Amino acid sequence: MNWFKKSSKKEEHTLPQVLEYLKKSGDFLDFQNPQSPTPYWISYFRSLVDAEIIHRDILPYLNKTTIKKIEELKAALPIENVMVTSDLETIRQMMLSGCVLIRLNEKDQQGVLVKAEMNKVREISIPEEEFSVVGPKESFVESITTNLNLIRKRLPVPELEIREFKLGKLSKTRVAVIYISGIANEENINTALQRVGEIEIHQILDSSYVSQLISDNDNSPFPQLIDTERPDRVAGVLSEGSIVILVDGSPHALIGPTTLVKFFSALEDYFLNWQLASVLRILRLIAVSFSILITPIYVAVLNYHYELIPKDLMATLISSRDFVPLPPFLEALVLELTIELLREAGARLPTKVGQTIGIVGGIVIGTASVEAGLTSNVMLIIVALAALASFTTPVYKMSNAIRLIRFPFLVLAELWGMIGISIAFIFLMGHLLRLTSFGRPYLEPIYPPRLEDLKDAFVRLPFKTQPKRPVQLQSQDTVKFSEKAAKEKKDIDE
């Protein structure tokens, strides 16, 4: 009797046969308690059930009174989640979810299911990837129930709706699609519900599985959904009209639809004054552009456009490359790959060891390569600055995309110089122009141009200048607050 195989003939099974099949697992218990006034049979998975709940809330009440009917058995238990059923599939699924099955007789086809799930979850801690000096210090954990509580606590409104799915033929993972009705666009809601509901896969271990399965273009290196571990960020985007997806077992939430510029917006920008937040946001955008272009431009200038180099700087570059046997392209490629190797090694090792490897390895290898004449000190500085600039991206998956697209720019710079960089930029812009998130333009508010959304794109203007929700989300209720009331500031004596 294999429950995962679908037979052309409809097979009839009995409850004792189902329990006999489940007994093949070493953590399944099925026994009778003959010492109680009413001998009963109890069955459950030890690895899924909290033994304290059984001994505190179930067994004492069953051992007190004589029970003759299944309805009396249900009434004897002072527990809310109690269900009487004879449906074999329901019994199997509920027991695999942490329920206890109680029967009056061994051959009964009907039993009482009591929820006694073991909940061992990690304590709520500070965000690790999106840490901010100012603002809340809570992050999501691996329990979807706890994560929903963190969101509900910040948005205690009945309009906050949660649609749950169970995905994965084997894992049966809980996936929740969250939105605020009356604010979120109906088309965005239907798109998210349809894509999540149509997922067919054996198991889902993390929200990254869902992100890859529902993205508009799974061949793009750019993430089309924001991955966040902060419940305060989720509450903020929900109030604007975004859709949020939570996956049980994952400490990250997915946010969509989104745009390219939102990946360079840190939550801390909204906790600082708007002038400083705008400067930091512009700095991130400049750093990302620097990270992508500086090494290819250096290679292109040395190979094809050396007349652009100032005379005072030319002597320095010539002296730094005097004994380097490699051409600029191979020199840059070796250094880029070395930095990627150090970064990957540091990420896979334990935290303290990884930090030591990253710092010491970078210093030792960099110094040794320059002294050995394998690379020039100028190239080492440029590649190191490019790597450092890529770390300014607040969203980790976007920084990975930036690391990847540097290499095509570098190859084309070697082939055709600045023309090659221009060709790479044209292909990149063409790809971004076609890219969408839940069907919404990825490059908004650049294209299509939307002046209203520019107030919170490359810069963050004061809150009072943003009385409307983002145009890109096409929210049902576009107004956040009264613009006139926000601009009026009256003293108490006026």
C-alpha positions as MATLAB code, in Angstrom:
seq = 'MNWFKKSSKKEEHTLPQVLEYLKKSGDFLDFQNPQSPTPYWISYFRSLVDAEIIHRDILPYLNKTTIKKIEELKAALPIENVMVTSDLETIRQMMLSGCVLIRLNEKDQQGVLVKAEMNKVREISIPEEEFSVVGPKESFVESITTNLNLIRKRLPVPELEIREFKLGKLSKTRVAVIYISGIANEENINTALQRVGEIEIHQILDSSYVSQLISDNDNSPFPQLIDTERPDRVAGVLSEGSIVILVDGSPHALIGPTTLVKFFSALEDYFLNWQLASVLRILRLIAVSFSILITPIYVAVLNYHYELIPKDLMATLISSRDFVPLPPFLEALVLELTIELLREAGARLPTKVGQTIGIVGGIVIGTASVEAGLTSNVMLIIVALAALASFTTPVYKMSNAIRLIRFPFLVLAELWGMIGISIAFIFLMGHLLRLTSFGRPYLEPIYPPRLEDLKDAFVRLPFKTQPKRPVQLQSQDTVKFSEKAAKEKKDIDE';
ca = [
       0.000    0.000    0.000;
       1.958    2.987   -1.311;
       0.238    6.288   -0.615;
       2.358    8.195   -3.154;
       1.390    6.044   -6.132;
      -1.857    6.712   -7.916;
      -3.587    3.531   -9.026;
      -6.077    3.336  -11.894;
      -8.327    1.237   -9.676;
      -9.811    2.754   -6.559;
      -8.515    0.659   -3.669;
     -10.514    0.374   -0.467;
      -8.555    0.441    2.784;
      -9.555    0.213    6.397;
      -8.270    2.268    9.318;
      -6.403   -0.691   10.868;
      -4.649   -1.210    7.510;
      -3.586    2.425    7.431;
      -2.194    2.206   10.946;
      -0.440   -1.053   10.101;
       1.264    0.707    7.187;
       2.322    3.619    9.417;
       3.852    1.166   11.909;
       6.673    0.580    9.432;
       8.151    3.828   10.759;
      10.153    3.368   13.952;
       8.761    6.533   15.591;
       5.095    5.490   15.263;
       3.288    4.239   18.392;
       0.000    2.312   18.404;
      -0.954    0.767   21.728;
      -3.832    0.089   24.138;
      -4.159    1.373   27.682;
      -5.949   -1.464   29.533;
      -5.698    0.149   32.982;
      -8.203    2.962   32.346;
     -11.957    2.575   33.108;
     -12.467    2.475   29.316;
      -9.700    0.648   27.449;
      -8.789    2.780   24.424;
      -6.283    2.704   21.598;
      -3.965    5.632   21.011;
      -1.730    6.190   17.963;
       0.758    8.937   17.091;
       4.239    9.764   15.798;
       6.626   10.373   18.683;
       8.759   12.726   16.589;
       5.787   14.990   15.790;
       3.873   15.015   19.063;
       4.605   16.882   22.290;
       4.644   14.240   25.037;
       3.825   16.875   27.667;
       0.517   17.654   25.959;
      -0.400   13.956   25.911;
       0.360   13.374   29.600;
      -1.100   16.693   30.759;
      -4.152   17.312   28.558;
      -5.209   13.915   27.180;
      -4.393   10.865   29.289;
      -5.626   12.166   32.710;
      -9.115   12.876   31.321;
      -9.365    9.546   29.506;
      -8.457    7.627   32.663;
     -11.093    9.299   34.860;
     -14.440    8.290   33.381;
     -16.062    5.414   31.557;
     -16.611    6.205   27.880;
     -18.895    4.168   25.648;
     -19.367    6.339   22.547;
     -16.971    8.234   20.339;
     -18.876   11.497   20.997;
     -18.332   11.019   24.745;
     -14.644   10.554   24.040;
     -14.535   13.925   22.286;
     -16.482   15.643   25.073;
     -14.139   14.240   27.752;
     -11.145   16.141   26.365;
     -10.884   19.840   27.379;
      -9.056   20.698   24.136;
     -10.292   22.951   21.377;
      -8.701   21.200   18.363;
     -10.575   17.876   18.525;
     -12.157   16.254   15.469;
     -14.132   13.032   14.943;
     -13.637   11.522   11.485;
     -13.533    8.263    9.558;
     -11.881    9.683    6.432;
      -8.636    7.779    6.011;
      -6.790   10.478    4.054;
      -7.708   13.098    6.664;
      -6.527   10.810    9.464;
      -3.225   10.149    7.712;
      -2.553   13.810    6.930;
      -3.520   15.001   10.430;
      -1.325   12.411   12.128;
       1.579   13.441    9.923;
       0.921   17.017   11.060;
       1.215   16.196   14.764;
      -2.214   14.845   15.775;
      -3.000   11.970   18.129;
      -5.587    9.369   17.055;
      -7.743    7.840   19.796;
     -10.124    4.880   19.228;
     -12.353    2.907   21.549;
     -11.719   -0.409   19.801;
      -8.864   -1.688   17.694;
     -11.116   -2.467   14.700;
     -12.987    0.867   14.723;
     -13.190    2.769   11.447;
     -13.694    6.059   13.265;
     -11.481    7.922   15.700;
     -10.848   11.196   17.485;
      -7.982   13.386   16.289;
      -6.404   15.646   18.914;
      -3.894   18.355   18.014;
      -0.709   17.838   20.030;
       1.937   19.172   17.667;
       5.477   19.682   18.923;
       6.584   23.259   18.284;
      10.327   23.688   18.578;
      11.231   27.007   16.992;
      14.179   29.364   17.100;
      13.836   32.408   19.299;
      13.242   35.726   17.559;
      16.610   37.433   17.107;
      18.083   40.511   15.443;
      18.322   40.625   11.618;
      21.640   39.339   10.297;
      21.484   40.337    6.625;
      19.425   43.548    6.976;
      20.747   44.851   10.276;
      20.163   48.527   11.007;
      21.496   50.673   13.821;
      18.205   52.577   14.079;
      14.804   50.872   14.118;
      13.275   47.564   15.278;
      15.535   44.594   15.979;
      13.179   41.701   15.210;
      13.554   39.242   12.351;
      11.535   36.360   10.985;
      12.152   32.793   12.162;
      11.518   29.403   10.546;
       7.965   29.063   11.938;
       5.288   30.520    9.657;
       2.914   30.823   12.624;
       5.391   33.016   14.498;
       6.051   35.079   11.368;
       2.334   35.664   10.816;
       2.086   36.824   14.429;
       4.902   39.346   13.867;
       3.005   40.760   10.883;
      -0.428   40.748   12.549;
       1.045   42.559   15.541;
       2.119   45.427   13.273;
      -1.061   45.464   11.172;
      -4.006   44.675   13.513;
      -6.697   45.256   10.883;
      -9.364   42.825    9.595;
      -8.523   43.772    6.002;
      -5.214   41.893    6.309;
      -6.032   38.660    4.479;
      -3.987   35.454    4.428;
      -4.483   32.728    1.833;
      -2.734   29.464    2.707;
      -1.564   26.669    0.406;
       0.114   23.323    1.051;
       2.756   22.813   -1.597;
       5.118   19.951   -2.272;
       3.973   16.393   -2.885;
       6.280   15.141   -0.156;
       6.994   18.140    2.075;
       3.393   19.497    2.323;
       4.878   22.924    3.083;
       2.585   25.702    4.272;
       2.791   28.749    2.016;
       0.865   31.941    2.810;
       0.007   34.759    0.393;
      -0.660   37.964    2.349;
      -2.225   41.241    1.265;
      -4.543   43.992    2.501;
      -7.901   43.891    0.762;
      -9.137   47.265   -0.403;
      -5.546   48.444   -0.945;
      -3.732   45.757   -2.959;
      -4.511   45.626   -6.663;
      -6.874   42.757   -7.557;
      -4.807   41.810  -10.594;
      -1.649   41.530   -8.472;
      -3.520   39.408   -5.918;
      -4.908   37.059   -8.561;
      -1.506   36.768  -10.244;
       0.192   35.811   -6.972;
      -2.551   33.346   -5.973;
      -2.579   31.715   -9.394;
       1.191   31.316   -9.635;
       1.554   29.972   -6.109;
      -1.435   27.654   -6.482;
      -0.081   26.162   -9.721;
       3.292   25.181   -8.237;
       3.958   21.462   -8.675;
       7.117   20.166   -7.041;
       8.047   17.343   -4.684;
       9.384   19.519   -1.889;
       9.802   23.154   -0.901;
      12.571   23.780    1.607;
      12.822   27.563    1.472;
      11.178   30.683    0.063;
      13.864   30.705   -2.657;
      12.121   27.702   -4.250;
       8.888   29.674   -4.541;
      10.714   32.760   -5.806;
      12.295   30.809   -8.665;
       9.047   29.036   -9.554;
       6.815   32.127   -9.759;
       9.225   34.719  -11.204;
       8.303   36.273  -14.540;
      11.671   35.388  -16.102;
      13.600   32.564  -14.460;
      16.491   33.016  -16.939;
      17.316   36.491  -15.631;
      20.153   36.953  -13.110;
      18.161   39.769  -11.500;
      15.781   38.866   -8.660;
      12.186   39.835   -9.438;
      10.959   39.537   -5.852;
      12.525   41.216   -2.821;
      13.749   38.771   -0.201;
      13.558   40.209    3.334;
      13.918   38.937    6.891;
      12.349   41.997    8.546;
       8.681   42.015    9.634;
       8.676   45.834    9.801;
       9.603   46.019    6.111;
       6.826   43.547    5.290;
       4.284   45.610    7.226;
       5.400   48.733    5.372;
       5.053   47.268    1.874;
       1.713   45.640    2.706;
       0.309   49.031    3.669;
       1.425   50.350    0.264;
      -0.355   47.571   -1.657;
       2.332   44.940   -2.214;
       1.848   41.173   -1.998;
       3.894   39.153    0.514;
       4.586   35.408    0.436;
       5.690   33.436    3.507;
       6.976   29.849    3.463;
       7.023   27.595    6.508;
      10.599   26.680    7.365;
      12.057   29.856    5.861;
      13.048   32.996    7.811;
      12.566   35.174    4.726;
       9.508   36.729    3.095;
       9.032   37.483   -0.597;
       7.696   40.887   -1.691;
       6.209   41.682   -5.082;
       5.675   43.337   -7.435;
       8.909   45.270   -7.144;
      11.263   47.474   -9.179;
      15.005   47.695   -9.689;
      15.466   50.836   -7.575;
      13.783   49.235   -4.553;
      16.667   46.785   -4.254;
      18.942   49.722   -3.410;
      16.603   51.115   -0.761;
      17.459   50.075    2.797;
      14.790   50.100    5.496;
      17.058   52.318    7.592;
      16.517   55.073    4.999;
      13.062   55.636    6.491;
      14.422   55.876   10.046;
      16.867   58.674    9.177;
      16.127   62.240    8.081;
      15.402   62.522    4.382;
      18.562   64.455    3.491;
      20.903   61.789    4.889;
      18.763   58.956    3.512;
      18.880   60.496    0.028;
      22.669   60.892    0.143;
      23.131   57.275    1.235;
      20.788   56.002   -1.472;
      22.658   57.958   -4.183;
      25.939   56.667   -2.768;
      24.712   53.067   -3.143;
      23.715   53.630   -6.760;
      27.089   55.197   -7.548;
      28.876   52.334   -5.795;
      26.974   49.730   -7.820;
      27.786   51.508  -11.096;
      31.427   51.767   -9.988;
      31.503   48.059   -9.105;
      30.239   47.013  -12.539;
      32.166   49.441  -14.774;
      35.474   50.405  -13.174;
      37.443   47.228  -13.995;
      36.147   46.939  -17.602;
      36.863   50.642  -18.199;
      40.410   50.234  -16.872;
      41.014   47.254  -19.175;
      39.489   49.085  -22.166;
      41.570   52.234  -21.592;
      44.844   50.312  -21.258;
      44.171   48.240  -24.408;
      42.488   50.696  -26.770;
      42.174   54.211  -25.361;
      45.468   54.962  -23.614;
      45.354   58.498  -25.073;
      42.636   59.230  -22.486;
      45.100   58.690  -19.624;
      46.623   61.935  -18.245;
      50.375   62.269  -18.727;
      51.068   62.435  -14.980;
      49.140   59.206  -14.436;
      50.666   57.410  -17.422;
      54.084   57.142  -15.749;
      52.521   55.563  -12.663;
      50.617   52.995  -14.708;
      53.667   52.106  -16.792;
      55.849   51.608  -13.718;
      53.192   49.489  -11.977;
      52.898   47.183  -15.026;
      56.586   47.118  -15.881;
      57.208   43.527  -14.684;
      53.678   42.098  -14.989;
      53.679   39.239  -17.546;
      49.876   39.047  -17.930;
      47.777   41.335  -20.157;
      45.306   43.605  -18.319;
      42.336   41.328  -19.093;
      43.884   38.182  -17.611;
      45.261   40.194  -14.720;
      41.780   41.529  -13.890;
      40.159   38.124  -14.426;
      42.591   36.387  -12.058;
      42.021   38.998   -9.347;
      38.229   38.924   -9.778;
      38.171   35.129   -9.524;
      40.480   35.249   -6.494;
      38.148   37.645   -4.692;
      35.146   35.463   -5.565;
      37.039   32.437   -4.257;
      37.842   34.179   -0.975;
      34.238   35.368   -0.645;
      32.847   31.883   -1.244;
      35.340   30.271    1.143;
      34.509   32.816    3.844;
      30.767   32.195    3.418;
      31.075   28.392    3.683;
      33.336   28.314    6.742;
      32.179   28.979   10.333;
      31.681   32.681   11.059;
      34.882   33.430   12.980;
      37.061   31.299   10.716;
      35.409   32.743    7.601;
      36.107   36.332    8.660;
      39.736   35.461    9.337;
      40.129   33.723    5.974;
      38.569   36.668    4.132;
      40.744   39.324    5.769;
      44.045   37.462    6.094;
      43.675   35.689    2.754;
      42.968   38.944    0.930;
      45.941   40.722    2.467;
      48.404   37.850    2.013;
      47.396   36.922   -1.531;
      47.165   40.548   -2.668;
      50.550   41.510   -1.243;
      52.247   38.344   -2.489;
      50.847   38.700   -6.036;
      52.097   42.287   -6.307;
      55.543   41.444   -4.900;
      55.827   38.445   -7.225;
      55.019   40.661  -10.206;
      51.914   38.702  -11.210;
      49.591   41.699  -10.855;
      50.027   45.450  -10.661;
      49.201   47.367   -7.517;
      46.866   49.692   -9.465;
      44.805   46.755  -10.756;
      44.687   45.265   -7.265;
      43.336   48.522   -5.836;
      40.690   48.853   -8.566;
      39.421   45.267   -8.229;
      39.361   45.524   -4.428;
      37.387   48.787   -4.560;
      34.942   47.225   -7.046;
      34.391   44.271   -4.712;
      33.936   46.604   -1.752;
      31.422   48.731   -3.668;
      29.288   45.673   -4.465;
      28.717   45.096   -0.742;
      26.719   48.328   -0.431;
      23.617   46.681   -1.950;
      21.065   46.117    0.867;
      19.551   42.976   -0.749;
      21.919   39.996   -0.907;
      20.457   38.441   -4.075;
      20.890   41.685   -6.003;
      24.548   41.861   -4.972;
      24.978   38.365   -6.420;
      23.519   39.554   -9.732;
      25.936   42.515   -9.769;
      28.872   40.157   -9.162;
      27.788   38.069  -12.149;
      27.228   40.795  -14.751;
      30.710   42.275  -14.173;
      32.259   39.419  -16.178;
      30.385   39.991  -19.504;
      31.342   43.676  -19.290;
      34.965   42.669  -18.710;
      35.038   40.260  -21.685;
      33.511   42.796  -24.100;
      35.888   45.501  -22.850;
      38.782   43.227  -23.790;
      37.323   42.539  -27.253;
      36.196   46.007  -28.358;
      37.152   48.518  -25.661;
      34.634   51.241  -24.808;
      32.469   50.129  -27.730;
      32.251   46.682  -26.129;
      31.206   48.265  -22.815;
      28.556   50.280  -24.684;
      27.264   47.085  -26.344;
      27.095   45.323  -22.974;
      25.225   48.287  -21.507;
      22.727   48.264  -24.392;
      22.048   44.549  -23.911;
      21.676   45.092  -20.159;
      19.196   47.945  -20.594;
      17.254   45.960  -23.197;
      16.956   43.066  -20.781;
      15.855   45.325  -17.915;
      13.286   47.070  -20.123;
      11.660   43.719  -20.939;
      11.832   42.442  -17.369;
       8.695   42.501  -15.204;
       7.668   41.595  -11.665;
       4.160   40.126  -11.434;
       3.610   41.729  -14.833;
       4.639   45.214  -13.648;
       7.571   47.126  -15.264;
      10.884   46.400  -13.559;
      12.494   49.730  -14.493;
       9.659   51.925  -13.183;
       9.809   54.910  -12.463;
      12.522   55.314  -15.132;
      10.454   53.511  -17.751;
       7.609   54.096  -17.918;
       8.438   57.527  -16.402;
       6.340   58.275  -13.329;
       7.237   61.504  -11.580;
       5.200   60.683   -8.471;
       7.262   57.560   -7.746;
      10.553   59.455   -8.200;
       9.953   60.975   -4.752;
      11.003   57.648   -3.235;
      13.349   56.190   -5.841;
      16.866   57.601   -6.266;
      16.248   59.956   -3.331;
      13.808   59.885   -0.431;
      11.878   63.097   -0.058;
      10.033   63.970    3.206;
       7.003   61.850    4.121;
       4.649   64.812    3.778;
       5.492   65.053    0.061;
       4.376   61.435   -0.502;
       0.652   61.389    0.271;
      -0.073   58.713   -2.355;
       0.845   55.083   -2.674;
       3.293   54.052   -5.444;
       1.773   54.292   -8.923;
       3.602   51.122   -9.927;
       1.483   49.014   -7.549;
      -1.808   50.306   -9.001;
      -3.398   50.156   -5.531;
      -7.174   50.304   -5.164;
      -6.852   53.047   -2.540;
      -4.150   55.373   -3.847;
      -4.215   57.932   -0.996;
      -2.201   57.305    2.177;
      -3.056   60.550    3.975;
      -4.306   64.071    3.329;
      -1.589   66.200    1.745;
      -3.161   69.399    3.077;
      -3.307   68.112    6.664;
       0.305   66.943    6.465;
       1.571   70.381    5.462;
      -0.324   72.227    8.191;
       1.667   72.496   11.416;
      -0.185   74.324   14.128;
       1.091   75.054   17.614;
      -1.061   74.194   20.587;
      -1.961   77.848   21.194;
      -3.155   78.499   17.632;
];
